[in-house]
């Protein structure tokens, strides 16, 4: 039996561990965006990288603000 990968799990049926991970990632990205405004691009990128945010996500949230998800 092949187990699904996390990216294949529909958000409505995601377990608590995935939701916590997503919330943690959301908080890191939110802080990275705040760092961008406070300290600039380099510190924001370093903060996000050091917290395990993928390069594509970093690029999107810092360089393409119109593509960010709405803050909850």
Residue frames as a rotation matrix with the C-alpha (Angstrom) as fourth column:
UNK 1
0.577 0.817 0.000 0.00
0.817 -0.577 0.000 0.00
0.000 0.000 -1.000 0.00
UNK 2
-0.405 -0.721 0.562 1.43
0.717 -0.632 -0.293 3.35
0.567 0.284 0.773 -1.04
UNK 3
0.059 0.376 -0.925 1.11
0.874 -0.468 -0.134 6.11
-0.483 -0.800 -0.356 1.56
UNK 4
0.708 0.245 0.663 0.25
0.590 -0.722 -0.363 9.62
0.389 0.647 -0.655 0.34
UNK 5
-0.525 -0.850 0.044 2.79
0.751 -0.487 -0.447 12.39
0.401 -0.202 0.894 0.55
UNK 6
-0.423 0.339 -0.840 1.92
0.611 -0.579 -0.541 15.42
-0.670 -0.742 0.037 2.67
UNK 7
-0.803 0.081 -0.590 1.41
-0.380 -0.833 0.402 17.55
-0.459 0.547 0.700 -0.45
UNK 8
-0.801 0.521 -0.295 -1.19
-0.027 0.461 0.887 15.00
0.598 0.718 -0.355 -1.67
UNK 9
-0.546 0.605 -0.580 -3.35
0.834 0.327 -0.445 15.30
-0.079 -0.726 -0.683 1.46
UNK 10
-0.014 0.643 0.766 -6.36
0.470 -0.672 0.573 17.55
0.883 0.368 -0.293 1.07
UNK 11
-0.754 -0.366 0.546 -6.29
-0.213 -0.650 -0.730 20.36
0.621 -0.667 0.412 3.71
UNK 12
0.120 0.898 0.423 -9.74
-0.849 -0.128 0.512 19.36
0.514 -0.420 0.748 4.98
UNK 13
0.924 0.204 -0.322 -8.47
-0.057 0.909 0.412 15.93
0.377 -0.362 0.852 5.98
UNK 14
-0.046 -0.997 0.061 -4.99
-0.153 -0.053 -0.987 16.94
0.987 -0.055 -0.150 7.12
UNK 15
0.338 0.094 -0.937 -4.03
0.792 0.509 0.337 15.71
0.509 -0.855 0.098 10.56
UNK 16
0.966 0.080 -0.245 -3.19
0.226 -0.721 0.655 17.93
-0.124 -0.688 -0.715 13.51
UNK 17
0.179 -0.978 -0.110 0.56
0.560 0.010 0.828 17.56
-0.809 -0.210 0.549 12.93
UNK 18
-0.318 -0.246 0.916 0.28
0.932 -0.256 0.255 18.98
0.172 0.935 0.311 9.40
UNK 19
0.622 0.630 0.465 -1.86
0.521 -0.776 0.356 21.86
0.585 0.021 -0.811 10.64
UNK 20
0.797 -0.405 -0.447 0.63
0.287 -0.397 0.872 22.70
-0.531 -0.824 -0.200 13.39
UNK 21
-0.213 -0.916 0.340 3.45
0.786 0.046 0.616 22.59
-0.580 0.398 0.710 10.87
UNK 22
-0.083 0.262 0.962 1.55
0.850 -0.486 0.206 24.89
0.521 0.834 -0.182 8.53
UNK 23
0.905 0.425 0.016 0.74
0.338 -0.743 0.578 27.29
0.258 -0.518 -0.816 11.38
UNK 24
0.452 -0.824 -0.342 4.38
0.443 -0.126 0.888 27.30
-0.774 -0.553 0.308 12.41
UNK 25
-0.404 -0.553 0.728 5.47
0.901 -0.103 0.422 27.98
-0.158 0.827 0.540 8.83
UNK 26
0.385 0.647 0.658 2.86
0.700 -0.669 0.249 30.74
0.601 0.364 -0.711 8.59
UNK 27
0.926 -0.038 -0.376 4.23
0.282 -0.592 0.755 32.39
-0.252 -0.805 -0.537 11.72
UNK 28
-0.027 -0.999 0.022 7.81
0.629 0.001 0.778 32.19
-0.777 0.035 0.628 10.42
UNK 29
-0.327 -0.048 0.944 6.80
0.911 -0.283 0.301 33.71
0.252 0.958 0.136 7.08
UNK 30
0.732 0.643 0.226 4.82
0.533 -0.746 0.398 36.47
0.425 -0.171 -0.889 8.82
UNK 31
0.681 -0.567 -0.464 7.88
0.256 -0.409 0.876 37.32
-0.686 -0.715 -0.134 10.93
UNK 32
-0.293 -0.804 0.517 10.07
0.812 0.076 0.579 37.22
-0.505 0.590 0.631 7.80
UNK 33
0.125 0.435 0.892 7.79
0.813 -0.560 0.160 39.74
0.569 0.705 -0.424 6.10
UNK 34
0.966 0.201 -0.163 7.97
0.258 -0.720 0.644 41.97
0.012 -0.664 -0.748 9.19
UNK 35
0.250 -0.957 -0.147 11.76
0.499 -0.003 0.866 41.63
-0.830 -0.290 0.477 9.15
UNK 36
-0.172 -0.234 0.957 11.75
0.977 -0.163 0.136 42.77
0.124 0.958 0.257 5.52
UNK 37
0.589 0.515 0.623 10.02
0.463 -0.846 0.263 46.00
0.663 0.133 -0.737 6.54
UNK 38
0.972 -0.180 -0.149 12.18
0.064 -0.408 0.911 46.55
-0.225 -0.895 -0.385 9.61
UNK 39
0.311 -0.949 0.057 15.66
-0.100 0.027 0.995 45.49
-0.945 -0.315 -0.086 8.50
UNK 40
0.004 -0.285 -0.958 15.60
-0.946 -0.313 0.089 44.87
-0.325 0.906 -0.271 4.74
UNK 41
0.622 0.326 -0.712 15.88
-0.688 0.662 -0.298 42.01
0.374 0.675 0.635 2.28
UNK 42
-0.232 -0.812 -0.535 19.08
-0.402 0.581 -0.707 40.29
0.886 0.051 -0.461 3.43
UNK 43
-0.837 -0.074 0.541 18.06
-0.542 0.234 -0.807 39.84
-0.067 -0.969 -0.236 7.08
UNK 44
0.182 0.975 0.131 14.58
-0.884 0.220 -0.413 38.70
-0.431 -0.040 0.901 6.00
UNK 45
0.484 -0.077 -0.872 16.03
-0.610 0.685 -0.399 36.10
0.628 0.725 0.285 3.61
UNK 46
-0.590 -0.791 -0.161 18.48
-0.389 0.454 -0.802 34.86
0.707 -0.411 -0.575 6.24
UNK 47
-0.552 0.476 0.685 15.72
-0.749 0.079 -0.658 34.58
-0.367 -0.876 0.313 8.86
UNK 48
0.518 0.830 -0.205 13.47
-0.829 0.429 -0.357 32.61
-0.209 0.355 0.911 6.52
UNK 49
0.237 -0.521 -0.820 16.28
-0.505 0.655 -0.562 30.34
0.830 0.547 -0.108 5.31
UNK 50
-0.759 -0.615 0.212 17.42
-0.472 0.298 -0.830 29.63
0.447 -0.730 -0.517 8.87
UNK 51
-0.417 0.699 0.581 13.86
-0.653 0.215 -0.727 28.57
-0.633 -0.682 0.367 9.71
UNK 52
-0.685 -0.026 0.728 13.57
0.219 0.946 0.240 26.11
-0.695 0.324 -0.642 6.83
UNK 53
0.428 0.829 -0.359 11.42
-0.158 -0.322 -0.933 28.09
-0.890 0.456 -0.007 4.42
UNK 54
0.188 -0.312 0.931 11.85
0.825 0.565 0.023 26.89
-0.533 0.764 0.364 0.84
UNK 55
-0.745 -0.628 -0.224 13.56
0.390 -0.684 0.616 29.22
-0.540 0.372 0.755 -1.65
UNK 56
-0.639 0.564 0.524 10.46
0.535 -0.164 0.829 29.48
0.553 0.810 -0.197 -3.89
UNK 57
0.414 0.804 -0.427 8.35
0.871 -0.213 0.442 30.58
0.265 -0.555 -0.789 -0.92
UNK 58
-0.067 -0.536 -0.842 10.98
0.665 -0.653 0.363 33.13
-0.744 -0.535 0.400 0.17
UNK 59
-0.915 -0.307 0.261 11.11
0.389 -0.507 0.769 34.59
-0.104 0.806 0.583 -3.32
UNK 60
-0.269 0.902 0.336 7.33
0.665 -0.078 0.743 34.80
0.697 0.424 -0.579 -3.56
UNK 61
0.513 0.601 -0.613 6.62
0.855 -0.291 0.430 36.38
0.080 -0.744 -0.663 -0.19
UNK 62
-0.001 -0.585 -0.811 9.47
0.563 -0.670 0.483 38.88
-0.826 -0.456 0.330 -0.26
UNK 63
-0.854 -0.488 -0.180 9.59
0.117 -0.518 0.848 39.87
-0.507 0.703 0.499 -3.92
UNK 64
-0.748 0.658 0.087 6.00
0.084 -0.037 0.996 39.38
0.658 0.752 -0.028 -5.06
UNK 65
-0.939 0.335 0.076 3.76
-0.138 -0.166 -0.976 40.78
-0.314 -0.927 0.203 -2.30
UNK 66
-0.258 0.897 -0.360 0.70
-0.966 -0.253 0.061 40.63
-0.036 0.364 0.931 -4.55
UNK 67
-0.025 0.191 -0.981 1.01
-0.407 0.895 0.184 36.82
0.913 0.404 0.056 -4.53
UNK 68
-0.939 -0.292 0.181 1.08
-0.269 0.297 -0.916 36.45
0.214 -0.909 -0.358 -0.75
UNK 69
-0.308 0.851 -0.426 -1.77
0.721 0.501 0.479 34.70
0.620 -0.160 -0.768 0.97
UNK 70
0.219 0.477 0.851 -4.09
-0.272 -0.808 0.523 36.92
0.937 -0.346 -0.047 2.96
UNK 71
-0.861 -0.497 0.106 -3.17
-0.198 0.135 -0.971 37.20
0.468 -0.857 -0.215 6.62
UNK 72
-0.148 0.834 -0.531 -5.67
0.572 0.510 0.642 35.46
0.807 -0.209 -0.553 8.86
